Amino acid sequence: MTVQSPVNTANRTGEFSFSDKDFQRIADIANARYGLFLQPSKKALVYSRLAKRLRALTLPSFEAYCALLDRPEGEDEQSHLLSALTTNVTHFFREMHHFDYLKTKIAPDLIKRAKAGEEIRLWSSACSAGQEAYCLAAVLLAAAPDAARHNIKVLATDIDGKVVAQARAGRYPADQLNAIPADWRKVLLAPTRRGDDLEISAELRKLVTFGELNLIGQWPMKRKFDVIFCRNAAIYFDKTTQARLWKRFAEVLRPGGHLMIGHSERLSGPAEAQFRSTGITTYQKLADGPDPAPNREGSKA
Ligand SMILES: C[S@@+](CC[C@H](N)C(=O)[O-])C[C@H]1O[C@@H](n2cnc3c(N)ncnc32)[C@H](O)[C@@H]1O
């Protein structure tokens, strides 16, 4: 057995000066731009995640890093900042209960409506490298092998352009196969492989459209959604940003539509009144309320 000697991190942690003011500047940028919530207790974590960026950019200090973020040429660095402070960790059929719920409780009605000519829209709104979106599409395809002939689409977005590009490529390292239950492999994957990588089947890829989108920015989509997955992203946001996000999801879901959130996330704020809980971190939007009652003065007139 080899016992590795502990890594000496003393130089690393003292490598760059990192004042409370630098930390606050980074926390403010991350909050204004991405809704991230960084408490002062996260200072050491922020140091260790960003020290790599300072080295890569050969910057002498966090003060210089903050100055770069403030300059127009620091625009690109802001997305590295986000990637350093959040994680893209995901896998096929993560939190399987949501896919079971989709399959048994939601998909039959979606397929019926699609066959009747309705437009069906699902949104994987923090899709990372795309596994979640392809699993949504796989559940629909399993329920209706002719799904592509109907007006069914999965929109998959993430703020991080790098993961969106991976998602769009639809290729994954072979070791991700273990995460895919045997029954789902033939729905998800192309029957033949080039090299060792797993490849998403062409039929599934036709159902999914990828794009970059910041959840706390503008949403250009005009159509209402039947199902929204927003899992394990809002956890990084402050409470106000989370409450605003749930409210915005309620606005873009059709009445009766479904919202799935991550295992450690909870609905909060005004949106709570617009949803009913239907399972573990699974919510259904209630019918839109009646139009506001006419005021008495108005009704007398
Ligand atoms: C942990 S992954 C979750 C992936 C997948 N939803 C899941 O549950 O497995 C979190 C994702 O949220 C994305 N993200 C973080 N902040 C975001 C924001 N403001 N807008 C859109 N996506 C964001 C990250 O880029 C990352 O890919």
PDBQT file of the ligand as one rigid body, heavy atoms in Angstrom, charges set to zero:
ROOT
HETATM    1  C1  LIG A 401     -24.863  21.009 -10.348  1.00  0.00    +0.000 C 
HETATM    2  S1  LIG A 401     -25.281  21.424 -12.007  1.00  0.00    +0.000 S 
HETATM    3  C2  LIG A 401     -26.914  20.733 -12.098  1.00  0.00    +0.000 C 
HETATM    4  C3  LIG A 401     -27.160  19.995 -13.393  1.00  0.00    +0.000 C 
HETATM    5  C4  LIG A 401     -28.499  19.249 -13.446  1.00  0.00    +0.000 C 
HETATM    6  N1  LIG A 401     -29.618  20.151 -13.392  1.00  0.00    +0.000 N 
HETATM    7  C5  LIG A 401     -28.586  18.250 -12.318  1.00  0.00    +0.000 C 
HETATM    8  O1  LIG A 401     -29.325  18.446 -11.353  1.00  0.00    +0.000 OA
HETATM    9  O2  LIG A 401     -27.864  17.234 -12.376  1.00  0.00    +0.000 OA
HETATM   10  C6  LIG A 401     -25.639  23.168 -11.814  1.00  0.00    +0.000 C 
HETATM   11  C7  LIG A 401     -25.679  23.894 -13.139  1.00  0.00    +0.000 C 
HETATM   12  O3  LIG A 401     -26.272  25.179 -12.926  1.00  0.00    +0.000 OA
HETATM   13  C8  LIG A 401     -25.665  26.080 -13.815  1.00  0.00    +0.000 C 
HETATM   14  N2  LIG A 401     -25.906  27.454 -13.355  1.00  0.00    +0.000 N 
HETATM   15  C9  LIG A 401     -25.396  28.073 -12.266  1.00  0.00    +0.000 A 
HETATM   16  N3  LIG A 401     -25.831  29.345 -12.217  1.00  0.00    +0.000 NA
HETATM   17  C10 LIG A 401     -26.656  29.516 -13.289  1.00  0.00    +0.000 A 
HETATM   18  C11 LIG A 401     -27.415  30.608 -13.778  1.00  0.00    +0.000 A 
HETATM   19  N4  LIG A 401     -27.403  31.806 -13.169  1.00  0.00    +0.000 N 
HETATM   20  N5  LIG A 401     -28.141  30.428 -14.908  1.00  0.00    +0.000 NA
HETATM   21  C12 LIG A 401     -28.145  29.217 -15.553  1.00  0.00    +0.000 A 
HETATM   22  N6  LIG A 401     -27.434  28.153 -15.134  1.00  0.00    +0.000 NA
HETATM   23  C13 LIG A 401     -26.700  28.300 -14.014  1.00  0.00    +0.000 A 
HETATM   24  C14 LIG A 401     -24.199  25.682 -13.776  1.00  0.00    +0.000 C 
HETATM   25  O4  LIG A 401     -23.502  26.159 -14.920  1.00  0.00    +0.000 OA
HETATM   26  C15 LIG A 401     -24.299  24.156 -13.719  1.00  0.00    +0.000 C 
HETATM   27  O5  LIG A 401     -24.179  23.565 -14.981  1.00  0.00    +0.000 OA
ENDROOT
TORSDOF 0
